[in-house]
Structures are given as structure tokens and as C-alpha cells.
Amino acid sequence: MYDVKAPSERTEKARKAKPARTALQRFRVVAEALGEDADGLLEAFAESWLAQLRERVSEGDS
């Protein structure tokens, strides 16, 4: 079977070996691997998200 250890059972050396990447760092790695423009994707997401928020606000004003 697999030798899986709980985070509390990991050695200090194992914890320091490789710092965890943030979600944004992982996003950029995947976008690059897929040949996508990470900044362009983030900007498109932000524009879409803001448009949805504006729509919700305007629906609440009705």
C-alpha cells in the first residue's frame, strides 16, 4: 500500500524542501504550459466578474 503521512508526521526537512506555490503561481504555470496569456486570462476574468457584479447591483436597484 501507500505510505502516506499526515502533515503533522512529516519531517521538518520535508516541509522546508519545496515551498508551496500560491494559486496564482500555479495558475500562471498552467496557463504558460497551455500556451495561454496568463495576464490576458486574468484581465478577462476580472472584466467578466465586474460585469456580473454590476448586473447584480442594477438588479437590486430595480
C-alpha positions in Angstrom: 0.0 0.0 0.0 0.9 3.7 0.0 3.0 5.2 2.8 1.0 8.4 3.3 1.8 10.6 6.3 -0.3 13.2 7.9 1.1 16.8 7.7 2.0 16.6 11.4 4.1 13.4 10.7 6.2 15.0 8.0 9.8 15.8 8.9 10.9 19.4 9.2 13.3 18.8 6.2 10.4 17.7 4.0 8.4 20.7 4.9 11.2 23.1 4.0 12.3 21.2 0.9 9.9 22.8 -1.5 7.8 25.9 -0.7 4.2 25.6 -1.6 3.1 27.6 -4.6 0.2 30.1 -4.4 -2.9 29.6 -6.5 -1.8 32.5 -8.7 1.6 30.9 -9.3 0.1 27.6 -10.2 -2.4 29.4 -12.5 0.5 31.0 -14.3 2.4 27.8 -14.7 -0.7 26.0 -16.2 -1.5 29.0 -18.4 2.0 29.0 -19.8 2.0 25.3 -20.3 -1.1 25.6 -22.4 0.3 28.5 -24.4 -2.1 31.0 -22.9 -1.5 34.6 -21.9 -2.0 34.4 -18.1 -2.4 38.2 -17.7 -4.9 38.3 -20.5 -6.9 35.5 -18.9 -6.8 37.3 -15.5 -8.0 40.5 -17.1 -10.8 38.8 -19.0 -11.9 37.1 -15.7 -11.8 40.4 -13.9 -13.9 42.1 -16.5 -16.4 39.3 -16.5 -16.6 39.3 -12.7 -17.1 43.0 -12.6 -19.8 42.9 -15.2 -21.6 40.2 -13.1 -21.3 42.4 -10.1 -22.7 45.5 -11.9 -25.6 43.3 -13.1 -26.4 42.2 -9.6 -26.3 45.7 -8.3 -28.5 47.0 -11.0 -31.0 44.2 -10.4 -31.0 45.1 -6.7 -31.8 48.8 -7.6 -34.9 47.8 -9.6 
